[in-house]
Amino acid sequence: MQTASFTGFIKALFYMIAFYYIFRFLAKLFLPLLVKKVVEKAGENMQKQQQYAQDNTWKKTQSKDEVIYNTANAKNPRETKKVGDYVDYEEID
């Protein structure tokens, strides 16, 4: 069985501190590049989705000759939920 020594503790502490500073240094170098790449990829995906949506909308409007408006909902708007009666309170002096 091994026992812990003061020099072993100092070595472990040194390695932890060294790892921490090396990690910070590498993060400062590579993290901005990684974030830039992710943002560019997200922008490309967004443009593809927008282009796909525009193409589908154009094809749908191009194939239909008539436009139908549903006026049933406009005449009878959906009622909101009624919780209770409105009570008007007056202040008494």
DSSP file with accessible surface (Angstrom, degrees, kcal/mol):
  #  RESIDUE AA STRUCTURE BP1 BP2  ACC     N-H-->O    O-->H-N    N-H-->O    O-->H-N    TCO  KAPPA ALPHA  PHI   PSI    X-CA   Y-CA   Z-CA
    1    1 A M              0   0  229      0, 0.0     2,-0.3     0, 0.0     0, 0.0   0.000 360.0 360.0 360.0 137.8    0.0    0.0    0.0
    2    2 A Q        -     0   0  188      0, 0.0     2,-0.3     0, 0.0     0, 0.0  -0.731 360.0-146.9-100.6 148.9    1.3    3.4   -0.9
    3    3 A T        -     0   0  127     -2,-0.3     2,-0.2     1,-0.0     0, 0.0  -0.810  26.5-101.6-111.1 154.0    0.9    6.5    1.3
    4    4 A A        -     0   0  105     -2,-0.3     2,-0.3     4,-0.0     3,-0.0  -0.493  38.2-160.4 -74.6 139.6    0.5   10.0    0.1
    5    5 A S     >  -     0   0   62     -2,-0.2     4,-1.9     1,-0.1     5,-0.1  -0.842  28.2-119.5-119.3 161.6    3.6   12.2    0.2
    6    6 A F  H  > S+     0   0  154     -2,-0.3     4,-2.4     1,-0.2     5,-0.2   0.900 114.8  51.6 -65.5 -39.6    4.0   15.9    0.2
    7    7 A T  H  > S+     0   0  100      1,-0.2     4,-2.5     2,-0.2    -1,-0.2   0.876 108.4  51.8 -67.7 -36.1    6.0   15.8   -3.1
    8    8 A G  H  > S+     0   0   35      2,-0.2     4,-2.4     1,-0.2    -1,-0.2   0.893 109.7  49.8 -65.1 -39.4    3.3   13.8   -4.8
    9    9 A F  H  X S+     0   0  123     -4,-1.9     4,-2.6     2,-0.2    -2,-0.2   0.922 111.1  48.6 -63.8 -43.4    0.7   16.3   -3.7
   10   10 A I  H  X S+     0   0   76     -4,-2.4     4,-2.6     1,-0.2    -2,-0.2   0.914 111.4  50.5 -64.3 -41.6    2.9   19.2   -5.1
   11   11 A K  H  X S+     0   0  128     -4,-2.5     4,-2.5     2,-0.2    -1,-0.2   0.931 111.5  47.1 -61.5 -46.1    3.4   17.3   -8.4
   12   12 A A  H  X S+     0   0   44     -4,-2.4     4,-2.3     2,-0.2    -2,-0.2   0.912 112.6  49.8 -63.1 -41.8   -0.3   16.7   -8.7
   13   13 A L  H  X S+     0   0   70     -4,-2.6     4,-2.4     2,-0.2     5,-0.2   0.920 110.5  50.5 -63.1 -42.0   -1.1   20.3   -7.9
   14   14 A F  H  X S+     0   0  133     -4,-2.6     4,-2.8     1,-0.2    -2,-0.2   0.921 110.4  49.3 -61.8 -45.2    1.5   21.5  -10.5
   15   15 A Y  H  X S+     0   0  146     -4,-2.5     4,-2.7     1,-0.2    -1,-0.2   0.895 110.9  50.1 -63.3 -39.7    0.0   19.2  -13.2
   16   16 A M  H  X S+     0   0  120     -4,-2.3     4,-2.3     2,-0.2    -2,-0.2   0.931 113.2  45.0 -64.6 -44.3   -3.5   20.5  -12.5
   17   17 A I  H  X S+     0   0   84     -4,-2.4     4,-2.4     2,-0.2     5,-0.2   0.924 114.0  49.6 -66.0 -42.6   -2.4   24.1  -12.7
   18   18 A A  H  X S+     0   0   30     -4,-2.8     4,-2.5     1,-0.2     5,-0.2   0.927 111.3  49.2 -62.4 -44.9   -0.4   23.5  -15.9
   19   19 A F  H  X S+     0   0  144     -4,-2.7     4,-2.7    -5,-0.2     5,-0.2   0.919 109.7  52.9 -60.2 -42.1   -3.4   21.7  -17.5
   20   20 A Y  H  X S+     0   0  122     -4,-2.3     4,-2.3     1,-0.2    -2,-0.2   0.940 112.6  42.7 -60.1 -47.5   -5.7   24.6  -16.5
   21   21 A Y  H  X S+     0   0  134     -4,-2.4     4,-2.3     2,-0.2    -1,-0.2   0.879 114.2  50.4 -71.4 -35.4   -3.4   27.2  -18.1
   22   22 A I  H  X S+     0   0  100     -4,-2.5     4,-2.6    -5,-0.2     5,-0.2   0.929 111.0  49.8 -66.1 -42.6   -2.7   25.1  -21.2
   23   23 A F  H  X S+     0   0  129     -4,-2.7     4,-2.4    -5,-0.2    -2,-0.2   0.921 111.1  49.1 -61.4 -44.1   -6.5   24.5  -21.7
   24   24 A R  H  X S+     0   0   98     -4,-2.3     4,-2.1    -5,-0.2    -1,-0.2   0.919 111.6  49.5 -61.3 -43.0   -7.2   28.3  -21.3
   25   25 A F  H  X S+     0   0  127     -4,-2.3     4,-1.4     1,-0.2    -2,-0.2   0.942 113.4  44.9 -63.2 -46.6   -4.5   29.1  -23.9
   26   26 A L  H  X S+     0   0   77     -4,-2.6     4,-2.9     1,-0.2     5,-0.4   0.864 110.7  54.8 -67.4 -34.9   -5.8   26.6  -26.4
   27   27 A A  H  X S+     0   0   31     -4,-2.4     4,-2.2    -5,-0.2    -1,-0.2   0.902 105.8  52.1 -64.6 -39.6   -9.4   27.7  -25.8
   28   28 A K  H  < S+     0   0  143     -4,-2.1    -1,-0.2    -5,-0.2    -2,-0.2   0.839 115.5  42.9 -65.0 -31.6   -8.4   31.3  -26.6
   29   29 A L  H  < S+     0   0   87     -4,-1.4     4,-0.4    -5,-0.2    -2,-0.2   0.932 127.4  23.9 -77.7 -48.4   -6.8   30.1  -29.9
   30   30 A F  H  X S+     0   0  123     -4,-2.9     4,-2.2     2,-0.1    -3,-0.2   0.702 104.4  73.7 -99.2 -22.4   -9.4   27.6  -31.2
   31   31 A L  H  X S+     0   0   96     -4,-2.2     4,-2.8    -5,-0.4     5,-0.2   0.926  96.6  50.9 -63.6 -43.2  -12.7   28.6  -29.6
   32   32 A P  H  > S+     0   0   78      0, 0.0     4,-2.4     0, 0.0    -1,-0.2   0.913 111.8  48.8 -60.8 -37.7  -13.2   31.7  -31.8
   33   33 A L  H  > S+     0   0  112     -4,-0.4     4,-2.2     2,-0.2    -2,-0.2   0.918 112.2  48.3 -66.2 -41.3  -12.5   29.6  -34.9
   34   34 A L  H  X S+     0   0  106     -4,-2.2     4,-2.3     2,-0.2    -1,-0.2   0.925 112.4  47.9 -64.8 -43.7  -14.9   26.9  -33.8
   35   35 A V  H  X S+     0   0   80     -4,-2.8     4,-2.6     1,-0.2     5,-0.2   0.914 110.8  51.9 -65.1 -40.7  -17.7   29.5  -33.0
   36   36 A K  H  X S+     0   0  129     -4,-2.4     4,-2.4    -5,-0.2    -1,-0.2   0.923 110.1  49.1 -61.5 -42.6  -17.2   31.2  -36.3
   37   37 A K  H  X S+     0   0  146     -4,-2.2     4,-2.3     1,-0.2    -1,-0.2   0.912 111.4  48.8 -63.7 -42.9  -17.5   27.8  -38.1
   38   38 A V  H  X S+     0   0   90     -4,-2.3     4,-2.4     2,-0.2    -2,-0.2   0.912 111.6  49.3 -65.2 -41.4  -20.7   26.9  -36.2
   39   39 A V  H  X S+     0   0   94     -4,-2.6     4,-2.3     2,-0.2    -2,-0.2   0.909 111.3  49.3 -65.6 -41.4  -22.3   30.4  -36.9
   40   40 A E  H  X S+     0   0   96     -4,-2.4     4,-2.3    -5,-0.2    -1,-0.2   0.924 111.3  49.4 -63.0 -42.4  -21.5   30.1  -40.6
   41   41 A K  H  X S+     0   0  118     -4,-2.3     4,-2.3     1,-0.2    -2,-0.2   0.913 110.8  49.7 -63.8 -41.8  -23.0   26.6  -40.8
   42   42 A A  H  X S+     0   0   56     -4,-2.4     4,-2.3     1,-0.2    -1,-0.2   0.893 110.2  51.4 -64.6 -39.0  -26.1   27.8  -39.0
   43   43 A G  H  X S+     0   0   35     -4,-2.3     4,-2.4     2,-0.2    -2,-0.2   0.905 109.5  49.7 -64.4 -40.7  -26.4   30.7  -41.5
   44   44 A E  H  X S+     0   0   93     -4,-2.3     4,-2.4     2,-0.2    -2,-0.2   0.921 111.3  48.7 -64.0 -44.0  -26.1   28.3  -44.4
   45   45 A N  H  X S+     0   0   71     -4,-2.3     4,-2.3     1,-0.2    -2,-0.2   0.895 110.7  51.3 -62.7 -39.0  -28.8   26.0  -43.0
   46   46 A M  H  X S+     0   0  120     -4,-2.3     4,-2.5     2,-0.2    -2,-0.2   0.918 110.2  48.6 -64.2 -42.6  -31.1   29.0  -42.4
   47   47 A Q  H  X S+     0   0  138     -4,-2.4     4,-2.8     2,-0.2     5,-0.2   0.902 110.8  51.0 -65.0 -39.6  -30.6   30.2  -46.0
   48   48 A K  H  X S+     0   0  134     -4,-2.4     4,-2.6     2,-0.2    -2,-0.2   0.926 111.7  47.2 -63.1 -43.4  -31.3   26.7  -47.4
   49   49 A Q  H  X S+     0   0  132     -4,-2.3     4,-2.5     2,-0.2    -2,-0.2   0.909 113.4  48.1 -64.6 -42.0  -34.5   26.5  -45.3
   50   50 A Q  H  X S+     0   0  113     -4,-2.5     4,-2.5     2,-0.2    -2,-0.2   0.925 112.7  48.2 -65.5 -42.3  -35.6   30.0  -46.4
   51   51 A Q  H  X S+     0   0  102     -4,-2.8     4,-2.5     2,-0.2    -2,-0.2   0.918 111.8  50.0 -64.2 -41.9  -34.9   29.2  -50.1
   52   52 A Y  H  X S+     0   0  151     -4,-2.6     4,-2.3    -5,-0.2    -2,-0.2   0.919 111.6  48.4 -62.4 -42.4  -36.8   25.9  -49.8
   53   53 A A  H  X S+     0   0   50     -4,-2.5     4,-2.3     1,-0.2    -2,-0.2   0.903 112.2  48.6 -65.7 -41.2  -39.8   27.6  -48.2
   54   54 A Q  H  X S+     0   0   99     -4,-2.5     4,-2.5     2,-0.2    -2,-0.2   0.907 111.1  50.2 -66.0 -40.3  -39.8   30.3  -50.9
   55   55 A D  H  X S+     0   0   70     -4,-2.5     4,-2.3     1,-0.2    -2,-0.2   0.926 112.0  47.3 -63.9 -43.1  -39.6   27.7  -53.7
   56   56 A N  H  X S+     0   0   49     -4,-2.3     4,-2.2     2,-0.2    -2,-0.2   0.903 112.6  49.0 -65.7 -40.4  -42.5   25.8  -52.2
   57   57 A T  H  X S+     0   0   84     -4,-2.3     4,-2.5     2,-0.2     5,-0.2   0.924 111.4  50.0 -64.4 -42.3  -44.6   28.9  -51.8
   58   58 A W  H  X S+     0   0  159     -4,-2.5     4,-2.0     1,-0.2    -2,-0.2   0.919 111.3  48.6 -64.0 -41.6  -43.9   30.0  -55.4
   59   59 A K  H  X S+     0   0  130     -4,-2.3     4,-1.7     1,-0.2    -1,-0.2   0.899 112.0  49.1 -66.5 -38.9  -44.8   26.6  -56.7
   60   60 A K  H  X S+     0   0  138     -4,-2.2     4,-1.1     1,-0.2    -2,-0.2   0.923 114.8  43.1 -66.9 -44.1  -48.1   26.5  -54.8
   61   61 A T  H  < S+     0   0   85     -4,-2.5    -1,-0.2     1,-0.2    -2,-0.2   0.819 112.4  54.8 -72.9 -27.5  -49.1   30.0  -55.8
   62   62 A Q  H  < S+     0   0  120     -4,-2.0    -1,-0.2    -5,-0.2    -2,-0.2   0.872 107.7  48.3 -72.9 -34.4  -48.1   29.3  -59.4
   63   63 A S  H  < S+     0   0   91     -4,-1.7     2,-0.4    -5,-0.2    -1,-0.2   0.746  99.8  75.5 -81.2 -22.5  -50.2   26.2  -59.7
   64   64 A K     <  -     0   0  147     -4,-1.1     3,-0.0     1,-0.1     0, 0.0  -0.764  53.1-174.1 -95.0 134.1  -53.4   27.7  -58.3
   65   65 A D        +     0   0  160     -2,-0.4     2,-0.3     1,-0.1    -1,-0.1   0.673  68.7  50.4 -95.6 -22.8  -55.5   30.0  -60.4
   66   66 A E        -     0   0  137      2,-0.0     2,-0.5     0, 0.0    -1,-0.1  -0.887  67.4-144.6-120.6 152.1  -58.1   31.1  -57.9
   67   67 A V        -     0   0  109     -2,-0.3     2,-0.5    -3,-0.0    -2,-0.0  -0.957  13.8-159.1-115.2 128.1  -57.8   32.3  -54.3
   68   68 A I        -     0   0  134     -2,-0.5     2,-0.5     2,-0.0    -2,-0.0  -0.926   1.4-158.1-112.0 125.8  -60.4   31.3  -51.8
   69   69 A Y        -     0   0  187     -2,-0.5     2,-1.0     3,-0.0     3,-0.1  -0.885  14.0-138.8-101.9 131.3  -60.9   33.3  -48.7
   70   70 A N        +     0   0  118     -2,-0.5     4,-0.4     1,-0.2     3,-0.2  -0.770  27.5 171.6 -90.6 103.9  -62.5   31.6  -45.7
   71   71 A T     >  +     0   0   78     -2,-1.0     4,-1.9     1,-0.2     5,-0.2   0.490  59.2  85.1 -93.2  -3.8  -65.0   34.2  -44.4
   72   72 A A  H  > S+     0   0   55      1,-0.2     4,-1.6     2,-0.2    -1,-0.2   0.911  94.3  44.4 -64.1 -40.8  -66.7   31.9  -41.9
   73   73 A N  H  4 S+     0   0  116     -3,-0.2    -1,-0.2     1,-0.2    -2,-0.2   0.817 110.0  56.1 -72.9 -29.0  -64.0   32.5  -39.3
   74   74 A A  H  4 S+     0   0   80     -4,-0.4    -2,-0.2     1,-0.2    -1,-0.2   0.866 109.9  44.8 -71.8 -34.8  -64.0   36.3  -40.0
   75   75 A K  H  < S+     0   0  160     -4,-1.9    -2,-0.2     1,-0.3    -1,-0.2   0.880 123.6  33.8 -76.3 -38.4  -67.8   36.6  -39.3
   76   76 A N  S  < S-     0   0  127     -4,-1.6    -1,-0.3    -5,-0.2     3,-0.1  -0.750  80.8-164.0-119.1  81.7  -67.8   34.4  -36.2
   77   77 A P        -     0   0  102      0, 0.0     2,-0.1     0, 0.0    -3,-0.1  -0.333  37.3 -90.8 -65.0 149.9  -64.5   35.0  -34.4
   78   78 A R        -     0   0  236     -5,-0.1     2,-0.2     1,-0.1    -5,-0.0  -0.387  43.7-120.5 -64.1 132.6  -63.7   32.4  -31.7
   79   79 A E        -     0   0  149     -2,-0.1     2,-0.1    -3,-0.1    -1,-0.1  -0.509  23.1-124.0 -75.3 141.4  -65.0   33.3  -28.3
   80   80 A T        -     0   0  119     -2,-0.2     2,-0.2     1,-0.1    -1,-0.1  -0.449  39.8 -85.5 -80.3 159.7  -62.6   33.7  -25.6
   81   81 A K        -     0   0  190     -2,-0.1     2,-0.6     1,-0.1    -1,-0.1  -0.434  39.8-143.1 -68.3 128.8  -63.0   31.6  -22.5
   82   82 A K        +     0   0  164     -2,-0.2     3,-0.1     1,-0.2    -1,-0.1  -0.847  19.6 179.9 -96.7 121.9  -65.4   33.4  -20.0
   83   83 A V        -     0   0  143     -2,-0.6     2,-0.3     1,-0.3    -1,-0.2   0.857  57.0 -41.2 -89.6 -40.8  -64.3   32.8  -16.4
   84   84 A G  S    S-     0   0   60      0, 0.0    -1,-0.3     0, 0.0     2,-0.2  -0.948  73.0 -56.1-169.2-174.2  -66.9   34.7  -14.5
   85   85 A D        -     0   0  160     -2,-0.3     2,-0.5    -3,-0.1    -3,-0.0  -0.562  49.4-117.0 -83.0 149.7  -69.1   37.8  -14.3
   86   86 A Y        -     0   0  198     -2,-0.2     2,-0.5     2,-0.0    -1,-0.1  -0.721  28.6-164.2 -87.5 129.2  -67.6   41.3  -14.3
   87   87 A V        -     0   0   80     -2,-0.5     2,-0.6     2,-0.0    -2,-0.0  -0.966   8.5-149.3-117.9 124.6  -68.3   43.1  -11.0
   88   88 A D        -     0   0  115     -2,-0.5     2,-0.4     2,-0.0    -2,-0.0  -0.808  16.2-155.7 -94.9 118.6  -67.7   46.9  -10.9
   89   89 A Y        -     0   0  191     -2,-0.6     2,-0.4     0, 0.0    -2,-0.0  -0.748   2.2-154.9 -96.1 141.5  -66.7   48.0   -7.5
   90   90 A E        -     0   0  163     -2,-0.4     2,-0.4     0, 0.0    -2,-0.0  -0.918  21.6-116.7-114.0 142.8  -67.3   51.5   -6.2
   91   91 A E        -     0   0  174     -2,-0.4     2,-0.5     1,-0.0     0, 0.0  -0.600  25.3-150.5 -79.5 133.5  -65.2   53.1   -3.5
   92   92 A I              0   0  157     -2,-0.4    -1,-0.0     0, 0.0     0, 0.0  -0.891 360.0 360.0-106.9 128.3  -67.2   53.9   -0.3
   93   93 A D              0   0  186     -2,-0.5     0, 0.0     0, 0.0     0, 0.0  -0.537 360.0 360.0 -88.6 360.0  -66.0   56.9    1.7
